[in-house]
């Protein structure tokens, strides 16, 4: 059971990393449109990047601790 949860955490961590990478590109594109609205949307996407990175690190830690169980 722990192995299944470990694998699931690893898959979710990888998806979060891909989501963080995608949000970087989307945030740069949105910020590049200029204006206050574009900058606001770009900043919002960068906050999503931070959240996804924190989640990915947490899931990677869960995977690391469960892989030996």
Secondary structure by P-SEA (a helix, b strand, c coil): caaaaaaaaaaaaaaaaaaaaaaaaaaaaaaacccaaaaaaaaaaaaaaaaaaaaaaaaaaaaaaaccc
